[in-house]
Amino acid sequence: MLNNIIEQGYGKTIFDEKSRFVFITLADDFDYTHEQLRDDTIVINFKDTRVNKELSKALLIENSEVKMVRTYNTFNGARVVLTLTNKINYTIEKVNNDSLRVYFNKQGGK
């Protein structure tokens, strides 16, 4: 059975050292892999997952470490591509078996 990416966005937390993050919410539990292709690109792949049509577009973000979030289907799942303003440290956290948060730390370099 295919899973679905149902929401994506960008947020800020006030009381956390990991102040900025991209979130991705899926309909059910999921498996994923990630890699930083270049200094300015992070790719997250979700196996056996589809992207809802309304999310198959670029999300542009102003005044952030993240310039753009793109979500699209691949031949074996879904892919989320994060385009960054420059090389920056990031961590990925799975939340409640149906969400993923990609946190961006203020200091540069991974």
Helices and strands as residue ranges (DSSP letters): E 3-12, E 20-26, E 32-38, E 41-47, E 49-51, G 53-55, E 58-60, E 66-74, E 77-84, E 88-95, E 99-108
